[in-house]
Amino acid sequence: MRIDIITVVPDLLTSPFSHSIMKRAQSRGLLEVHTHNLRDHTPYKQGQVDDYQFGGGAGMVMMPEPLAILLDKLKEERNYDEVIYMTPDGERFEQKIANRLSIKENLIIICGHYKGIDERIREHYVTKEISIGDYVLSGGELAAAVVVDAIGRLIPGVLNDETSALFDSFQDGLLAPPVYTRPADFRGWKVPEILLCGDPKKIDVWRHEEALKRTAERRPELLEDHEE
Ligand code: 6GU
């Protein structure tokens, strides 16, 4: 998968993909992340990318021309499956969306800043608008990093234990069960006996019960959509 990210703060997007699983995805050739500094593509002087909004009001708006120039250039080079705009008024990002996006080949992600981007870019270029939750960030970069991480780890071949994503919280509609490691007795706090019994079927049943219990306690609304 190739992801092109359009930003006015490219520095914010260097570190998130340079470690751990995102690093592995890239070194295995399964994921390419290209960040583009919008200021390098503006026709206006001194790297201007934003301007006052028509009709008045506080806050700058990202101008259509620099975005259109860069988007046209990218779209000439290859076909993109989606042009995603990160915005607090987008569709709430969930595992289901990450799953769908993880099988795409080419994605563009536009990070909004200030009051956002000119509406005409949303109308004529953007195919999907995503928010990562009901709170406001100062820019779309951190949200884009969240989305790329959630998608990137799902690309087949990225996780070492191919099955492990199947047991993530949310992947089966439930929160994940508790996990334990050595020692079996830590300060007198003991690991549940059943995990030491050596019977994988019994352990599966226990984990499923714990997942249901935890979901019922913390996120009961998830159980409404859950199929046994
Ligand atoms: Cl995608 N952008 C911004 N600026 N704030 C957000 C967001 C996105 N998602 C939640 N809050």
Residues whose N, C-alpha, C, O or C-beta is under 5 A from the ligand:
A	BS01	6GU	M86 T87 P88 I130 S131 I132 G133 Y135 V136 L137 S138 G139 G140 A143
